[in-house]
Amino acid sequence: MSLDIYSFSLQIEKAFKSLMQSGRPDILDEDNNSLISDLYVDLFDNNYVLNQVIDSNHTLLKGRRGTGKSTIFLQAEELLQENPFQVAVYINLQTCYEEVKSSKSDDTNNNLLTKYLTYKNFLNEILMKIKEYIGKKIKNDEEFNQLFERISKGDYIDQDFQRSLQLTSTKVVNHADSLDMSSDLKSFSAKFKFDDSSKEEVGLAGNINELRIFSIHSIIKEITRILEKYKIKSIFLFLDDFSELSMESQKVVIDSLVAPIISSYNDYFKIKIAAYPGRVYTGNIDMTKLPTYPLDFYDAFESSSTTYNTIEELAIYYVERTLKKRLEVFTKNEVSIEEIFDLNGEWNLDDYMKTLFYCSSGIPRSLGFILNYCYLSSIHMGKPITKVNINAAAEKYFTNNILADFINDARFKQAFYDDKDLLDQIAQKNLMDKICDKLFNTKREIIDQFQKGTLKSIFVDTLTSYRKGTVYWLPSSHFYIKKESEKILKTLELYFIVTKFNEGSTNKEVGKKISYYGLNYGLCLTKKIDYGRPTFRRTYDYWRQEEFDLNEFIPSVLSDIEVVSCEACGRKYDEIELSIYMKNKNCFQCTAHNTVKSVNKFQNKFREKLEEWSEKKLPNAHIEILRTLYNNRDNELSAFEIGTQIDRHHLGVTQAMKRLTRDEFVDMKERDRRYYKITDSAVSRFFSESIEDLLNL
């Protein structure tokens, strides 16, 4: 007798949504007990990655959003808390910084000195979080409480940092009084009035090579001495969302906390950091003392595999194990993985698992979103998931989530990595479009040659084997570049627009390493690009064809964005003309001196927009909430449902709603709980225009 899948639809929905909730919030059962231990699935057998996080070494986890960094930390905490002689301290650095900015920073007084005082408060907040967790183990220890009172008063501020602040404040306001480090930013701002015009005199950044705000060695020495009374052997310090910080904020955390701990002989503190690939400041840390463990599938599996096929098999197996475990727990073993897919058509279970891997790149959170979109069009209606459901879900996930992250967040969030100019992000969006156009046209050109009978390459077999009437299938979703050029694609990779699949070499330059990248599966569907490779062709044979060589194309797209022209008359210069101009620096046309500059061609087009978007910026959490409500604008969502999608606790969402409802960006209705919906005003302000439309102007 076949399974009545509709009768288990609620349990299956919970299984899928629990994957979306792959961030910090606990996943609980009906009795409010954590399910993390039951649900945890490691990338490797024998919980290899988890074991690195709970061992005595410092650890850096690297993975894109949703790869499971926070889940690993959560599972590690649960295991460590079982030992009475260990303390696990979890700190979400992004949330910690936002709390300081929103509660203590005077946004109207945005100068360098205020910024560094904000960082002082930020680090103080981190230390208070450490106090909170340790305090649960050693309750009401008077000596411990007094230590942190002294920290709050500024007794442990680094002397060089304090002298620099005192000198800077004297230069700015000609005030000789010493700086009271215990005062918060508001009271300090009331005492010293200054504005951006004082930046030239503020020598803080130049005076301090490393942002060592606290004398951390003295602090950890005191903490260690106190904890020894309780026979506590170690403190595991989990620092999450490190890459969500700006470069300067990362510098504060590393230089004033992490590096001193790692470089010291104190083995009490075990540092565990979660970060994104390519977005990590490590300062002068000896990286042999901070081993890195990647979580994205290629970087994770390539060291234990001899061929790409093995890498792909391991990644697909991880997807299958993850989904099986969720169904097992949430349906209490009553629904198997085979029963949620339509196996009566052309696809078997292996086909579904491979496609889900391609859709999600093996990332649990992406897998959860795609399966949840599938659920709404299949299991919710009592039907198993089909190939059509998965493709529709992948396309929707790309449009509603990935592209929204890439464009809307970059415009309106208050913090973007290293405070990069938004023009860089626009250039990356332009690069994405150009790569898609290039690969789509490559497919069309090959098919045209085939139809004319002039094609002489391995593509003939593919077009012949996969032809259905007048329809041809020719995958052009993957391409390669030189390995040393990978950094060009780091932003697109971080946002899941491209993903690294393999490394190899070409016949052109023997011994020269190249890296193979694939476009996002959902993006390919929106751009009508066939995804994958022929099953009868080895990856090495197919993807390394010259037609997929973008080594010259990608740099040319980026260089085309920079236009060299005269600021006075607008005359453009090519490379040869520029070299002649540099001899006397007089414009060939208007003869103005030293007016020929390299300008981002989007700069003038977007000048007013950049100013407009800057004025509209909100705290990161607020933009994430609005985007989630916008993507679900036909429905009302609770704080818990929103928090599930953006990896934040529902209490944090509720707190953010105070401002969003006050500013009339969100409407709130109260029934059994509070439900929220985005307002027309917010839609008009944040989502009414797209960068894509502006690029085409």
C-alpha positions as CSV (number, residue, x, y, z in Angstrom):
1,M,0.0,0.0,0.0
2,S,1.5,3.4,-1.0
3,L,2.1,6.1,1.5
4,D,-0.5,8.8,1.9
5,I,2.1,11.6,1.7
6,Y,-0.4,14.3,2.5
7,S,-1.0,12.9,6.0
8,F,2.7,13.5,6.8
9,S,2.9,16.8,5.1
10,L,3.3,18.9,8.3
11,Q,6.1,16.7,9.5
12,I,7.9,16.8,6.1
13,E,7.5,20.6,6.1
14,K,9.1,20.8,9.5
15,A,12.0,18.7,8.2
16,F,12.5,21.0,5.2
17,K,12.2,24.2,7.2
18,S,14.7,22.9,9.8
19,L,17.3,22.9,7.0
20,M,16.5,26.5,6.3
21,Q,17.1,27.1,10.0
22,S,20.7,26.0,9.7
23,G,22.0,29.0,11.6
24,R,22.1,29.8,15.3
25,P,18.5,29.4,16.5
26,D,17.9,26.1,18.3
27,I,15.7,23.5,16.6
28,L,13.3,22.2,19.2
29,D,10.9,19.3,19.5
30,E,7.3,19.5,20.9
31,D,8.7,19.4,24.5
32,N,11.0,22.3,23.8
33,N,14.1,20.0,23.8
34,S,17.0,20.7,21.4
35,L,17.1,18.4,18.4
36,I,20.6,19.5,17.3
37,S,22.3,16.3,18.4
38,D,19.7,14.1,16.7
39,L,19.8,16.1,13.4
40,Y,23.6,16.8,13.2
41,V,25.2,15.4,10.0
42,D,28.9,15.9,9.5
43,L,30.5,16.4,6.1
44,F,32.7,13.4,6.8
45,D,32.2,10.0,8.5
46,N,33.0,9.8,12.2
47,N,32.2,13.5,12.7
48,Y,35.6,14.6,11.6
49,V,34.8,18.4,11.3
50,L,33.0,18.4,14.7
51,N,35.9,16.7,16.3
52,Q,38.2,19.5,15.1
53,V,36.0,22.1,16.8
54,I,35.9,20.4,20.1
55,D,39.6,19.5,20.3
56,S,42.2,21.6,22.1
57,N,43.5,23.4,19.0
58,H,42.4,26.8,17.8
59,T,40.2,26.4,14.7
60,L,39.0,28.4,11.7
61,L,35.9,27.2,9.9
62,K,35.5,28.6,6.4
63,G,32.3,28.3,4.4
64,R,29.7,30.3,2.6
65,R,26.4,31.2,4.2
66,G,24.4,28.2,5.2
67,T,27.2,25.7,5.1
68,G,26.5,24.8,8.7
69,K,29.1,26.7,10.6
70,S,26.7,27.9,13.3
71,T,25.1,24.4,13.5
72,I,28.6,22.9,14.1
73,F,29.2,25.4,16.9
74,L,25.8,24.6,18.5
75,Q,26.5,20.9,18.5
76,A,30.0,21.5,19.8
77,E,28.6,23.6,22.7
78,E,26.1,20.9,23.7
79,L,28.9,18.3,23.9
80,L,31.3,20.7,25.8
81,Q,28.6,21.7,28.3
82,E,28.4,18.1,29.5
83,N,31.9,18.5,31.0
84,P,31.8,20.5,34.3
85,F,35.4,21.6,33.8
86,Q,34.9,23.3,30.5
87,V,33.1,26.5,29.5
88,A,31.7,27.1,26.0
89,V,31.2,30.8,25.1
90,Y,29.2,31.6,22.0
91,I,29.4,35.2,20.5
92,N,27.7,36.3,17.4
93,L,30.0,39.1,16.4
94,Q,27.7,40.8,14.0
95,T,24.8,41.0,16.5
96,C,27.2,42.2,19.2
97,Y,28.5,45.0,17.0
98,E,25.0,46.1,15.9
99,E,23.9,46.2,19.5
100,V,26.7,48.6,20.4
101,K,26.0,50.8,17.3
102,S,22.3,51.1,18.0
103,S,22.6,51.7,21.7
104,K,25.7,53.8,22.1
105,S,26.8,55.3,18.9
106,D,25.9,58.9,17.9
107,D,25.3,58.6,14.2
108,T,25.3,62.4,13.8
109,N,28.9,62.5,15.1
110,N,30.5,60.1,12.6
111,N,34.2,61.0,12.9
112,L,37.2,58.8,13.4
113,L,37.5,59.3,17.1
114,T,33.9,58.3,17.6
115,K,34.4,55.3,15.5
116,Y,37.3,54.0,17.6
117,L,35.4,54.6,20.8
118,T,32.6,52.5,19.2
119,Y,35.2,49.8,18.7
120,K,36.2,50.1,22.4
121,N,32.6,49.5,23.4
122,F,32.3,46.7,20.9
123,L,35.2,44.8,22.4
124,N,33.9,45.6,25.9
125,E,30.6,44.0,24.8
126,I,32.5,40.9,23.7
127,L,34.2,40.7,27.1
128,M,30.9,41.1,28.9
129,K,29.5,38.1,26.8
130,I,32.5,36.0,28.0
131,K,31.6,37.1,31.6
132,E,28.0,36.0,31.1
133,Y,28.9,32.5,30.0
134,I,31.6,31.9,32.6
135,G,29.3,33.4,35.3
136,K,26.9,30.5,34.7
137,K,29.6,28.1,35.9
138,I,30.9,30.1,38.8
139,K,27.9,32.0,40.2
140,N,28.4,34.9,42.5
141,D,32.2,34.8,42.7
142,E,33.0,38.3,44.1
143,E,36.5,38.4,42.8
144,F,35.3,37.5,39.2
145,N,32.6,40.2,39.3
146,Q,35.1,42.8,40.5
147,L,37.4,41.9,37.7
148,F,34.8,42.7,35.1
149,E,33.7,45.9,36.9
150,R,37.3,47.1,36.5
151,I,37.2,46.1,32.8
152,S,34.1,48.2,32.4
153,K,35.7,51.1,34.1
154,G,38.6,51.0,31.6
155,D,41.3,49.8,34.0
156,Y,42.5,47.3,31.4
157,I,42.6,49.6,28.4
158,D,45.8,49.3,26.5
159,Q,48.1,52.2,27.5
160,D,49.2,53.0,23.9
161,F,45.5,53.1,22.8
162,Q,44.6,55.3,25.7
163,R,47.5,57.8,25.1
164,S,46.5,58.0,21.5
165,L,42.9,58.8,22.3
166,Q,44.0,61.4,24.8
167,L,46.4,63.0,22.3
168,T,43.7,62.9,19.6
169,S,41.0,64.5,21.7
170,T,43.5,67.2,22.7
171,K,44.3,67.9,19.1
172,V,40.7,68.0,18.1
173,V,39.3,70.2,20.8
174,N,42.4,71.6,22.4
175,H,41.4,70.1,25.7
176,A,44.1,69.0,28.1
177,D,41.9,66.9,30.5
178,S,42.6,63.2,30.4
179,L,40.0,61.0,28.7
180,D,37.6,59.2,31.0
181,M,37.5,55.8,29.4
182,S,34.5,54.7,31.5
183,S,32.2,57.2,29.9
184,D,30.0,55.9,27.1
185,L,29.9,57.4,23.6
186,K,27.0,59.7,24.3
187,S,28.5,61.4,27.3
188,F,31.9,61.6,25.5
189,S,30.3,63.3,22.5
190,A,28.6,65.8,24.8
191,K,31.9,66.7,26.3
192,F,33.9,66.9,23.0
193,K,32.3,68.4,20.0
194,F,33.9,67.7,16.6
195,D,33.0,66.8,13.1
196,D,34.4,65.2,9.9
197,S,36.5,68.3,9.2
198,S,38.8,67.2,12.1
199,K,39.9,64.0,10.4
200,E,43.2,65.3,9.2
201,E,44.3,66.1,12.7
202,V,43.1,62.7,14.1
203,G,46.1,60.6,14.0
204,L,44.6,57.6,15.8
205,A,44.9,55.1,12.9
206,G,48.4,56.1,12.2
207,N,49.5,56.0,15.8
208,I,48.3,52.5,16.4
209,N,49.6,49.8,14.0
210,E,47.5,47.2,15.6
211,L,44.1,47.9,17.2
212,R,45.0,46.6,20.6
213,I,42.3,48.3,22.7
214,F,42.5,46.2,25.8
215,S,45.5,44.6,27.6
216,I,44.1,41.2,26.9
217,H,47.0,39.3,28.4
218,S,46.4,40.8,31.8
219,I,42.7,40.0,31.5
220,I,43.1,36.4,30.6
221,K,45.7,35.9,33.2
222,E,43.2,37.1,35.9
223,I,40.4,35.0,34.5
224,T,42.6,31.9,34.4
225,R,43.7,32.5,38.0
226,I,40.1,32.8,39.2
227,L,38.9,29.7,37.3
228,E,41.6,27.5,38.6
229,K,39.9,27.7,42.0
230,Y,37.0,25.9,40.4
231,K,39.2,23.3,38.5
232,I,37.9,24.6,35.2
233,K,40.5,23.5,32.6
234,S,39.5,25.4,29.4
235,I,37.3,28.0,27.8
236,F,36.1,27.4,24.2
237,L,35.4,30.8,22.6
238,F,33.1,30.5,19.6
239,L,33.2,33.6,17.4
240,D,30.5,33.4,14.8
241,D,29.6,35.6,11.8
242,F,33.2,37.0,11.8
243,S,33.0,37.9,8.0
244,E,29.9,40.0,8.5
245,L,32.1,42.6,10.2
246,S,33.8,45.4,8.3
247,M,37.6,45.0,7.8
248,E,38.2,47.5,10.7
249,S,35.9,45.6,13.0
250,Q,37.6,42.4,12.2
251,K,40.9,44.1,13.0
252,V,39.6,45.0,16.4
253,V,38.6,41.4,17.2
254,I,41.8,39.9,15.9
255,D,44.4,42.4,17.1
256,S,42.9,43.1,20.5
257,L,41.5,39.6,21.4
258,V,42.3,36.7,19.1
259,A,46.0,37.3,18.2
260,P,47.1,37.9,21.8
261,I,45.4,34.8,23.0
262,I,46.9,32.6,20.2
263,S,50.4,34.1,20.5
264,S,50.4,33.6,24.3
265,Y,51.4,30.5,26.1
266,N,48.0,30.5,27.8
267,D,46.3,27.3,26.7
268,Y,43.1,28.0,28.7
269,F,41.3,29.7,25.8
270,K,40.5,27.7,22.6
271,I,39.6,30.1,19.8
272,K,37.0,28.9,17.3
273,I,36.1,31.2,14.4
274,A,33.5,30.9,11.7
275,A,34.0,33.0,8.5
276,Y,33.5,33.2,4.8
277,P,36.2,32.3,2.3
278,G,38.2,35.3,1.2
279,R,36.8,37.6,3.9
280,V,39.0,37.0,6.8
281,Y,41.5,39.4,8.4
282,T,44.1,37.4,10.4
283,G,46.7,40.1,11.1
284,N,50.0,38.7,12.4
285,I,48.5,35.4,13.6
286,D,50.8,32.4,13.0
287,M,48.4,30.4,10.8
288,T,50.0,27.1,11.8
289,K,48.3,27.8,15.2
290,L,44.9,28.4,13.5
291,P,44.3,25.5,11.2
292,T,41.5,26.0,8.6
293,Y,38.7,23.6,7.8
294,P,36.7,24.4,4.7
295,L,33.0,23.5,4.4
296,D,32.2,24.2,0.8
297,F,32.1,20.9,-1.1
298,Y,35.1,21.2,-3.4
299,D,37.5,22.6,-0.8
300,A,36.2,20.1,1.8
301,F,36.5,16.9,-0.3
302,E,39.3,17.5,-2.7
303,S,42.1,16.6,-0.3
304,S,40.5,13.2,0.3
305,S,39.7,12.5,-3.3
306,T,41.7,11.5,-6.4
307,T,39.1,12.5,-9.1
308,Y,36.4,15.0,-9.4
309,N,33.8,12.2,-9.7
310,T,34.7,11.1,-6.2
311,I,34.3,14.7,-4.9
312,E,30.9,14.9,-6.5
313,E,29.9,11.5,-5.1
314,L,30.9,12.6,-1.6
315,A,28.9,15.8,-1.9
316,I,25.8,14.1,-3.2
317,Y,26.1,11.5,-0.4
318,Y,26.2,14.3,2.1
319,V,23.0,15.8,0.6
320,E,21.3,12.4,0.8
321,R,22.5,11.7,4.4
322,T,21.3,15.2,5.5
323,L,17.8,14.8,4.0
324,K,17.4,11.2,5.3
325,K,18.3,12.3,8.8
326,R,15.7,15.2,8.8
327,L,13.0,12.9,7.6
328,E,13.9,10.2,10.1
329,V,13.7,12.6,13.0
330,F,10.6,14.7,12.1
331,T,8.5,11.8,10.7
332,K,9.7,9.3,13.4
333,N,11.0,6.9,10.7
334,E,7.5,6.7,9.0
335,V,8.5,8.4,5.8
336,S,11.6,7.3,3.8
337,I,13.5,9.5,1.3
338,E,12.2,7.4,-1.6
339,E,8.6,8.2,-0.7
340,I,8.8,11.9,-1.1
341,F,10.0,11.8,-4.7
342,D,8.2,10.7,-7.8
343,L,10.1,7.6,-8.9
344,N,7.5,6.5,-11.5
345,G,8.9,8.8,-14.2
346,E,12.2,9.1,-15.9
347,W,14.2,9.9,-12.8
348,N,15.4,7.5,-10.0
349,L,16.5,8.6,-6.5
350,D,20.2,9.1,-7.6
351,D,19.0,11.6,-10.3
352,Y,17.0,13.6,-7.6
353,M,20.0,13.6,-5.3
354,K,22.4,14.8,-8.0
355,T,20.0,17.5,-9.1
356,L,19.5,18.7,-5.5
357,F,23.3,18.8,-5.1
358,Y,23.6,20.9,-8.3
359,C,20.8,23.2,-7.1
360,S,22.2,23.7,-3.6
361,S,26.0,23.2,-4.1
362,G,25.6,20.8,-1.1
363,I,24.8,23.7,1.2
364,P,22.2,22.7,3.9
365,R,20.4,26.0,4.1
366,S,20.1,26.3,0.3
367,L,18.8,22.7,0.2
368,G,16.1,23.7,2.8
369,F,14.9,26.6,0.8
370,I,14.7,24.6,-2.4
371,L,12.9,21.7,-0.8
372,N,10.5,24.1,0.9
373,Y,9.6,25.7,-2.4
374,C,9.1,22.2,-3.8
375,Y,6.9,21.3,-0.8
376,L,4.4,24.1,-1.6
377,S,3.9,22.8,-5.2
378,S,3.9,19.0,-4.4
379,I,3.7,17.5,-0.9
380,H,1.4,20.2,0.3
381,M,-1.0,19.1,-2.3
382,G,-0.5,15.4,-1.6
383,K,1.9,14.7,-4.5
384,P,5.5,13.6,-4.5
385,I,8.3,16.0,-5.7
386,T,9.0,15.9,-9.4
387,K,11.8,17.1,-11.7
388,V,9.5,20.0,-12.7
389,N,9.0,21.0,-9.0
390,I,12.8,21.1,-8.3
391,N,13.6,23.2,-11.4
392,A,10.8,25.7,-10.5
393,A,12.0,25.8,-6.9
394,A,15.7,26.4,-8.0
395,E,14.7,29.2,-10.2
396,K,12.5,30.8,-7.5
397,Y,15.3,30.4,-4.9
398,F,17.8,32.2,-7.2
399,T,15.4,35.1,-8.0
400,N,13.9,35.6,-4.5
401,N,16.8,34.9,-2.3
402,I,20.2,34.8,-4.0
403,L,19.7,37.7,-6.3
404,A,18.0,39.7,-3.6
405,D,21.0,39.1,-1.2
406,F,23.4,40.1,-3.9
407,I,21.6,43.4,-4.9
408,N,19.2,44.7,-2.3
409,D,21.3,44.0,0.7
410,A,24.4,45.6,-0.8
411,R,22.5,48.8,-1.5
412,F,20.8,49.3,1.9
413,K,22.8,47.4,4.6
414,Q,24.8,49.7,6.9
415,A,27.8,47.4,6.8
416,F,29.4,45.8,3.7
417,Y,32.7,44.1,3.9
418,D,35.6,46.6,4.2
419,D,33.0,49.4,3.5
420,K,33.6,48.8,-0.2
421,D,32.1,51.2,-2.6
422,L,28.9,50.0,-4.0
423,L,30.3,50.5,-7.5
424,D,32.3,47.3,-7.0
425,Q,29.1,45.4,-6.4
426,I,27.5,46.9,-9.5
427,A,30.5,45.9,-11.5
428,Q,30.1,42.3,-10.2
429,K,26.5,42.3,-11.3
430,N,27.5,43.5,-14.7
431,L,30.2,40.7,-14.8
432,M,27.5,38.1,-13.9
433,D,25.3,39.3,-16.8
434,K,28.2,39.3,-19.3
435,I,29.3,35.8,-18.3
436,C,25.8,34.5,-18.8
437,D,25.5,36.2,-22.2
438,K,28.9,34.7,-23.2
439,L,28.0,31.2,-22.2
440,F,24.5,31.3,-23.8
441,N,26.0,32.6,-27.1
442,T,28.7,29.9,-27.0
443,K,25.9,27.3,-26.9
444,R,24.0,29.0,-29.8
445,E,27.2,29.3,-31.9
446,I,28.0,25.6,-31.5
447,I,24.5,24.5,-32.4
448,D,24.6,26.8,-35.5
449,Q,27.8,25.1,-36.6
450,F,26.3,21.7,-36.0
451,Q,23.2,22.6,-38.1
452,K,25.4,23.9,-40.9
453,G,27.5,20.7,-40.8
454,T,30.8,22.6,-40.0
455,L,31.2,21.5,-36.4
456,K,34.2,19.2,-35.8
457,S,34.6,18.6,-32.1
458,I,33.4,16.5,-29.2
459,F,30.2,18.6,-29.1
460,V,28.9,16.6,-32.1
461,D,28.3,13.5,-30.0
462,T,26.5,15.5,-27.3
463,L,24.2,17.3,-29.8
464,T,23.4,14.0,-31.6
465,S,22.8,12.0,-28.4
466,Y,20.6,14.5,-26.6
467,R,18.6,15.9,-29.5
468,K,14.8,15.7,-29.2
469,G,13.2,16.7,-32.5
470,T,14.3,20.3,-33.1
471,V,15.4,20.8,-29.5
472,Y,19.1,20.5,-28.6
473,W,20.7,20.1,-25.2
474,L,24.2,21.4,-25.0
475,P,25.4,22.3,-21.5
476,S,27.5,25.5,-21.3
477,S,27.1,26.2,-17.6
478,H,30.7,25.7,-16.6
479,F,33.9,27.6,-17.5
480,Y,37.5,27.9,-16.4
481,I,40.0,30.5,-15.5
482,K,43.6,30.4,-14.3
483,K,43.9,29.5,-10.7
484,E,45.8,32.7,-9.8
485,S,42.8,34.7,-11.2
486,E,40.3,33.1,-8.7
487,K,40.1,36.2,-6.6
488,I,38.2,37.9,-9.5
489,L,35.3,35.6,-8.8
490,K,35.3,35.6,-5.0
491,T,32.3,38.0,-4.6
492,L,30.2,36.1,-7.1
493,E,31.2,32.9,-5.4
494,L,30.3,34.2,-1.9
495,Y,26.8,35.0,-3.2
496,F,26.3,31.5,-4.8
497,I,26.2,33.0,-8.3
498,V,29.2,30.8,-9.2
499,T,30.7,27.8,-7.4
500,K,34.1,26.2,-7.8
501,F,33.9,22.6,-9.0
502,N,37.3,21.4,-9.8
503,E,40.9,22.1,-10.7
504,G,43.0,20.8,-13.6
505,S,45.1,21.9,-16.5
506,T,44.7,22.5,-20.2
507,N,46.6,21.5,-23.3
508,K,47.5,25.1,-24.0
509,E,49.8,25.6,-21.0
510,V,51.1,22.3,-19.6
511,G,51.4,22.4,-15.9
512,K,49.5,25.6,-15.5
513,K,46.6,25.2,-13.0
514,I,43.1,26.2,-13.9
515,S,39.9,26.3,-11.9
516,Y,36.5,25.1,-13.1
517,Y,33.5,27.1,-12.0
518,G,29.8,26.5,-12.6
519,L,27.0,29.1,-12.8
520,N,24.2,28.8,-10.2
521,Y,21.6,26.1,-11.4
522,G,18.7,28.5,-10.9
523,L,20.5,31.3,-12.7
524,C,21.0,28.9,-15.7
525,L,17.3,28.2,-15.8
526,T,16.5,31.9,-15.9
527,K,19.0,32.5,-18.6
528,K,18.1,29.4,-20.7
529,I,21.6,27.9,-20.3
530,D,21.8,24.1,-20.2
531,Y,23.4,22.9,-17.0
532,G,25.9,20.1,-16.3
533,R,27.8,17.9,-18.7
534,P,27.1,14.8,-20.9
535,T,27.1,11.7,-18.8
536,F,29.2,9.8,-21.3
537,R,31.9,12.5,-21.2
538,R,34.5,12.9,-18.4
539,T,34.4,16.3,-16.7
540,Y,38.0,16.7,-17.7
541,D,37.2,16.2,-21.4
542,Y,34.1,18.4,-21.6
543,W,34.6,21.4,-19.3
544,R,38.2,22.1,-20.5
545,Q,37.2,22.7,-24.1
546,E,38.5,26.1,-25.4
547,E,34.9,27.4,-25.8
548,F,34.7,27.5,-22.0
549,D,38.0,29.4,-21.5
550,L,37.1,32.8,-20.0
551,N,40.7,33.7,-19.0
552,E,40.7,36.7,-21.3
553,F,37.0,37.4,-21.3
554,I,36.4,38.1,-17.6
555,P,39.3,40.6,-17.2
556,S,38.2,42.4,-20.3
557,V,34.7,42.8,-18.9
558,L,36.1,44.3,-15.7
559,S,38.7,46.5,-17.4
560,D,36.0,47.8,-19.8
561,I,34.2,49.3,-16.7
562,E,37.2,51.6,-16.1
563,V,37.2,54.4,-18.7
564,V,40.2,56.7,-19.0
565,S,39.1,60.2,-20.1
566,C,39.7,63.9,-19.5
567,E,37.6,65.4,-16.7
568,A,37.5,68.8,-18.5
569,C,36.4,67.9,-22.0
570,G,35.5,64.2,-21.9
571,R,38.0,62.9,-24.5
572,K,38.7,59.2,-24.0
573,Y,42.2,57.7,-24.2
574,D,43.3,54.2,-25.2
575,E,46.4,52.6,-23.7
576,I,48.9,53.9,-26.3
577,E,47.5,57.5,-26.1
578,L,47.6,57.4,-22.3
579,S,51.3,56.5,-22.4
580,I,52.0,59.5,-24.6
581,Y,49.8,61.8,-22.5
582,M,51.8,60.8,-19.3
583,K,54.9,62.6,-20.7
584,N,53.5,66.1,-20.2
585,K,50.0,65.4,-18.9
586,N,48.3,67.9,-21.2
587,C,45.0,66.8,-22.7
588,F,45.2,66.3,-26.5
589,Q,41.9,68.0,-27.0
590,C,41.5,70.8,-24.5
591,T,45.1,71.0,-23.3
592,A,44.1,71.1,-19.7
593,H,46.8,69.9,-17.4
594,N,46.6,66.7,-15.3
595,T,42.9,66.1,-16.0
596,V,43.0,62.6,-17.5
597,K,41.8,60.1,-15.0
598,S,40.5,56.5,-14.8
599,V,36.9,56.6,-13.9
600,N,34.4,53.8,-13.2
601,K,31.9,54.2,-16.0
602,F,29.0,53.6,-13.6
603,Q,30.2,56.4,-11.3
604,N,28.4,59.3,-13.0
605,K,25.4,57.2,-13.9
606,F,24.9,56.1,-10.3
607,R,26.2,59.2,-8.5
608,E,22.7,60.3,-7.4
609,K,21.6,56.8,-6.7
610,L,24.6,56.1,-4.5
611,E,23.7,59.1,-2.4
612,E,20.0,58.1,-2.3
613,W,20.8,54.5,-1.3
614,S,23.2,55.7,1.4
615,E,20.5,57.8,3.0
616,K,18.2,54.8,3.1
617,K,20.6,52.3,4.7
618,L,19.3,50.4,7.8
619,P,21.0,48.0,10.2
620,N,21.7,44.7,8.5
621,A,19.1,42.7,10.5
622,H,16.4,45.2,9.5
623,I,17.2,44.9,5.8
624,E,17.2,41.1,6.1
625,I,13.7,41.2,7.7
626,L,12.3,43.6,5.1
627,R,13.7,41.4,2.3
628,T,12.1,38.3,3.8
629,L,8.8,40.1,4.2
630,Y,9.1,41.4,0.6
631,N,9.7,37.8,-0.7
632,N,6.6,36.7,1.2
633,R,4.6,39.8,0.7
634,D,1.4,37.9,0.0
635,N,1.5,36.4,3.5
636,E,1.9,37.5,7.1
637,L,4.9,36.0,9.0
638,S,5.6,35.6,12.7
639,A,8.9,36.6,14.2
640,F,9.8,32.9,14.5
641,E,9.2,32.3,10.8
642,I,11.2,35.3,9.8
643,G,14.0,34.4,12.2
644,T,14.1,30.9,10.6
645,Q,14.9,32.4,7.2
646,I,17.5,34.9,8.3
647,D,19.3,32.9,10.9
648,R,18.3,35.1,13.9
649,H,16.5,34.4,17.1
650,H,12.9,35.4,17.1
651,L,13.4,37.7,20.1
652,G,16.0,39.7,18.0
653,V,13.4,39.9,15.2
654,T,10.8,41.2,17.6
655,Q,13.2,43.8,18.9
656,A,14.0,45.0,15.4
657,M,10.2,45.3,14.6
658,K,9.9,48.1,17.1
659,R,11.8,50.5,14.8
660,L,10.4,49.0,11.6
661,T,6.8,49.4,12.7
662,R,7.5,52.9,14.1
663,D,8.9,53.9,10.7
664,E,5.8,52.4,9.0
665,F,7.9,49.9,7.0
666,V,6.0,47.0,8.6
667,D,2.4,46.4,9.7
668,M,1.8,44.3,12.8
669,K,-1.4,42.3,13.7
670,E,-1.9,40.3,16.9
671,R,-3.9,37.1,17.0
672,D,-2.5,34.0,18.7
673,R,0.9,35.7,18.2
674,R,2.2,38.8,16.4
675,Y,2.2,38.7,12.6
676,Y,4.1,41.1,10.3
677,K,3.7,42.3,6.7
678,I,5.7,44.7,4.7
679,T,4.0,48.0,3.9
680,D,3.7,49.6,0.4
681,S,5.9,52.4,1.7
682,A,8.8,50.0,2.4
683,V,8.3,48.3,-1.0
684,S,8.5,51.6,-2.8
685,R,11.5,52.7,-0.8
686,F,13.6,49.6,-0.9
687,F,12.4,47.3,-3.7
688,S,10.8,49.4,-6.4
689,E,13.8,49.5,-8.7
690,S,16.6,47.1,-9.6
691,I,20.2,47.6,-10.4
692,E,19.6,45.4,-13.5
693,D,17.2,48.0,-14.9
694,L,19.6,50.9,-14.2
695,L,22.5,49.0,-15.8
696,N,20.5,48.9,-19.0
697,L,19.9,52.7,-19.1
